[in-house]
Amino acid sequence: MATSQLYPSAQRDLELVTKYRSGDHEAAEELFAAYKPLVINRAKKYFLQGGEQEDLIQEGMIGLFQALEIYDITSALPFASLAEQLVQARLIDAVRSGTRQKYKLLNESISLEAKAENPANADFYSEKLNLLVEINPEDKAIAKEELEALHAFMQNKLSNLESEVVSLLQQGMSYREAGDILNKNEKSIDNAVQRIRRKMKHFRADQK
């Protein structure tokens, strides 16, 4: 498969990531569909002891989701480069660990903001994306601790407005719709989102 067929348009990537950050879940689905050939291509190069090829593909999709979560849309680095790195890292880690017991990690640790503020939205990821990852009990315990830490962060570090913005955007509302409900203009909503992202970066740095 030609390299050009594995990497979607950089401009379209940026548009989809931006839409996802604004609460457009279909944007995530489109991005995942566009990059799945890349994940499959990379997964074919590895063998998972005690597992199947589909397990590796699922691991690679987790890496892709991680790229979607942490990609800096202001960066000069193309999304494709970050996606490639995280997919590859996830595959290598899966092969090294060789774990076989499956858990639905998206119900516990992916889209932490959605699960902490809007549990119903967490179901979206497990139902729509249906990604599984193999983790051992120690990793599962770590994921639980991260959830608890994030929940405390959401309660203690975000202002009332920021918490309301998170909740509304996670429900799939646009900036304008959220602004109408909160009696704020789109710029105020965008400013709140930027503050939330800065706080989340500090939170994630503290968790490392």
N, C-alpha and C positions, 0 to 999 in steps of 0.2 A: 504493500500500500504506500502510495506516495506521501511524502511528508506534508505536502500542502493539503491533502485530504484529511489529515489528522488534526490540524489546527484551524478552527473557525476564524472568522474575521476579528481582528483585534478591536475594531470599533464596535462591532456587534457585541463582543464580550463585555466591553465597558458599559454599553447600554443595558445589557441584561443584569450585570452586577448592580448597577445603579437602581434598576427597577426592583430587583430583589430587596435591596436595602430599604426601599420605600414600601415594602410589604407585598410586592407582586410575586406570588408563589409560582405562577406559570412561567415567570422568567427563569426561575431555578430549574424547572423541568426542561425548558428549552435548552438551557446551558448544559445540563446533564446529558441530554440526548445528543447534543453536538459533540461532546467530548467522550462519549462512551467508546467510540471506535479507538481513540487513543488509549483508553484504559485497557481495552481488550488486547490491543497490540502489545502493550507493555507487559500485561499479565502472561501472555504466551511465552515470555522469556524465562519464566520462573516455575518451579515445582514446589508445591506445598506438601510437606510430609503429613500424611494422614488426612489430607484434604483434597478438594477437587478444584478444577479450573474456575468454576463459578465462585468459589470462596475467594480466590485471588481477585477476581473481577470486583466482587463486593468490597474487598479491602481497598482496591484502587479507587472505587467510587467514594469511599469515605475520605480518602486523600483529596479527591476533587471537591468534596463538600467543605473540607477544611480550608482549601484555597478560596472558595467562595466566601467563607466566613471572615477570613483575615486579610483578604486582598485590599491594598490601599489604592483607591481609585485615583488618587492624585499622583501616584508613583509613575515614573517613566518605564518601569518594568512591565512588560505585557502580562496580562493575566495568564496566557498560555505558558509562560516560563515558570510562574509560580505553581500552576497546576501540574506541570511536568515534574517539578521537584518533589511536590508533596505526594503525588501518585507513586512515584518511584520509591520515595522513602517509606511509604505505607506498605508497599509490596515487599521491600527488603525486610522490614520489621516483621511482617507476617511470616516470611520464610524462616527467619532466624528464630522466632519464638516457637513456631510449629504447634501452636495451640489449636485445639479442635472443638472445644465446647462453644456453642453459639449463643449469643445473647442479642437482643434487640437494643443495641447501644443508642439508637436514635431516640428511644423512649426515655433514656437516662442522662445522656451527656451531650448530644448534638442539639443545636438550637437552644442553648441554655436559657437565653433570654425569653424565648417563647414558653418554655416549661415553667420558669419561675414566675412569670407575670400572667400567662394565659395558658393553662394546662390543655385546653381544647386545641390550641394551635400545635402543640407538640405532637398530637395525634396525626396532624397533616403530614409530618415528615415520615412517620412510620408507615402510614397508609399509602401515601402518594409516591414516596421515593423508595420505600421498602428495602432499605439497605441494612444488611446484617454485618456484624464484625465479630471476629473471634477474640475473646479476651479471657484472661484467667481471673480467678477470684480476687487477686491483689489489685489488678487493673480496675475491676468492677468497684472495689472499695474506694479506690482513688476517684473514680468518676462520681461516686456518691458524695464524697467529701467536696469535690468541686461544685456540685450542685448546691450543697448547703452553703458553701462560701459565696456563690453567686447570689443565692436568695438573700443572704444577709447584706450583700453589696447593694442589691436592688432596693432593699428596704431602707438602708441607712445612708447611702451615698447619693441617691437621686432625689431631686426636688419633686414636689407634688406634680408640677407641670411635666417634668421629664418622665415621671412614671406613667402619667396619663398618655403622653405621646407614644411611649413604648407600647402600651396596651392597645392603642388605636391602630398604630401602624402594623402591629403583629396580627391584627384582625383583617389586614388587607386593605386598609383605607389609604387613600392618597394624602399628600400633605394638605391639599385644599380641603378634603373632607374632614380630616382631623382638626384643621383650623376652624372650620365652621362649627364643629361641636364644642371646641374649647374657646370659641370667640377670639381666635388669634389669626393673623395673616400667615401666608405661607412662609414668609421670611422668618417669622418667630418660630414656626415649627422646625424649619431647617436649622436655625440656630440651636434649638433644643437638641436636635439630632446630633449636631456637631459636638455639643457638650457631652452628650451621652457617649459618643464614640471615644472622646478623649478620656473620659472616666473609665471606659471599658479597657482601653489600652493600658492604663495604669493598673487596673485590676488584674489583667492577664499577666502583666510584667511581675506583679507581686506574687502571682501563683507559681511562677517558674522557679 
